[in-house]
């Protein structure tokens, strides 16, 4: 996949993850407020604990999505493969989106499933587009400086 496609895909994936992080925090804040205002016990659980746990879960998930978005944005802006740690986080993010996508079909509907699969596709496409190149190095399909492919478009004679 060429440089023309992979940079915009990485940037779009990052922007989608940023928007998703805001949405996750917003939904969890609404749920935490509802649980707190209900002041009802669920199987003996303290409502205040459930509310605080919902806030913590929303904050943790939002921070994780923001971190994954930052790694995707850096990959797109620098046009370099994500590092090992970033790749692991992005692979885990893709797996979570796949599992949650399967769960959302029955719980929320096909629209939510489609959104989760689009996000999954953007993350996987970015990971595949940048290949297994080492972090800090140009992607595998970019020719290195001084190689014959570098001089292919010039009028200089090729040396053997």
C-alpha positions in Angstrom: 0.0 0.0 0.0 1.4 3.3 -1.0 2.3 6.3 1.1 -0.6 8.1 -0.6 -3.2 5.9 1.2 -1.6 5.0 4.5 -1.0 8.4 6.0 -4.7 9.6 5.6 -6.0 6.3 6.9 -3.8 6.6 10.0 -4.9 10.2 10.6 -8.6 9.4 10.0 -8.3 6.4 12.4 -6.8 8.7 15.0 -9.6 11.2 14.7 -12.2 8.5 14.9 -10.6 7.1 18.1 -10.5 10.7 19.6 -14.2 11.1 18.9 -14.9 7.6 20.3 -13.0 8.5 23.4 -15.2 11.5 24.0 -18.3 9.4 23.3 -17.2 6.7 25.8 -16.5 9.2 28.5 -19.8 11.0 27.9 -21.9 7.8 27.9 -20.2 6.6 31.1 -20.7 10.0 32.8 -24.4 9.8 32.0 -24.6 6.2 33.3 -22.8 7.2 36.5 -25.1 10.1 37.1 -28.2 7.9 36.5 -26.9 5.3 39.0 -26.1 8.0 41.5 -29.5 9.6 41.2 -31.4 6.4 41.4 -29.9 5.6 44.8 -31.0 2.0 44.5 -29.0 -1.1 45.4 -28.3 -3.8 42.8 -27.9 -7.1 44.6 -26.7 -5.3 47.7 -24.0 -3.2 45.9 -23.6 0.4 47.1 -24.8 2.9 44.5 -22.0 5.3 45.3 -19.4 2.6 44.6 -21.2 1.7 41.3 -21.2 5.4 40.3 -17.6 5.9 41.1 -16.7 2.6 39.3 -18.6 3.8 36.2 -16.7 7.1 36.2 -13.4 5.2 36.6 -14.2 2.8 33.8 -15.2 5.7 31.5 -12.1 7.6 32.3 -9.8 4.6 31.8 -11.4 3.6 28.5 -11.3 7.2 27.3 -7.6 7.5 28.1 -6.8 4.2 26.4 -8.6 5.3 23.2 -6.8 8.7 23.4 -3.5 6.9 23.7 -4.2 4.7 20.8 -5.3 7.7 18.8 -2.1 9.5 19.6 0.0 6.6 18.4 -2.0 6.4 15.1 -1.7 10.2 14.7 2.1 10.0 15.2 2.3 7.2 12.7 0.3 9.2 10.1 2.2 12.5 10.6 5.7 11.0 10.7 4.8 8.3 8.1 6.7 5.8 10.2 5.6 2.4 11.6 4.4 2.4 15.2 6.8 1.0 17.7 6.5 -2.4 19.4 4.5 -1.0 22.4 2.2 1.0 20.2 1.6 -2.0 17.9 0.6 -4.1 20.9 -1.8 -1.4 22.1 -3.3 -1.0 18.7 -3.7 -4.7 18.2 -5.5 -5.0 21.6 -7.7 -2.0 20.6 -8.6 -3.8 17.3 -9.4 -7.0 19.2 -11.6 -5.1 21.7 -13.4 -3.4 18.8 -14.0 -6.8 17.2 -15.4 -8.3 20.4 -17.5 -5.3 21.3 -18.8 -5.2 17.7 -20.0 -8.7 18.0 -21.7 -7.9 21.3 -23.4 -4.7 20.0 -25.3 -6.5 17.3 -27.7 -7.9 19.8 -27.6 -5.2 22.4 -27.6 -2.0 20.4 -28.1 -2.9 16.8 -26.5 -3.0 13.4 -25.5 0.6 13.2 -23.3 0.3 16.3 -21.9 -2.9 14.8 -21.1 -1.2 11.6 -19.3 1.7 13.5 -17.2 -0.8 15.5 -16.3 -2.7 12.3 -15.3 0.5 10.6 -13.0 1.5 13.5 -11.6 -2.1 13.5 -10.9 -1.9 9.8 -9.2 1.5 10.1 -6.9 0.2 12.9 -6.1 -3.0 11.0 -5.5 -1.2 7.7 -3.1 1.2 9.4 -1.2 -1.7 11.0 -1.0 -3.6 7.8 -0.1 -0.5 5.7 2.9 0.2 7.8 4.0 -3.4 7.9 6.5 -4.8 10.2 9.1 -2.1 9.7 11.0 -1.1 12.8 9.9 2.0 14.7 11.7 5.1 13.6 12.4 3.8 10.2 10.6 4.5 7.0 8.0 1.8 6.0 9.2 -1.2 4.1 8.0 -0.1 0.7 9.8 3.3 0.8 13.2 2.9 -1.0 16.2 3.9 0.9 18.3 6.9 -0.2 21.1 6.0 -2.6 19.4 2.8 -3.9 18.9 2.2 -7.7 15.2 2.9 -7.2 16.2 6.4 -5.9 17.8 7.2 -9.3 15.1 5.6 -11.5 13.5 8.9 -12.4 16.7 10.8 -13.1 18.7 11.1 -16.2 21.9 9.9 -14.5 23.3 6.7 -16.0 23.0 3.6 -13.8 26.2 2.2 -12.5 26.7 -1.6 -12.2 
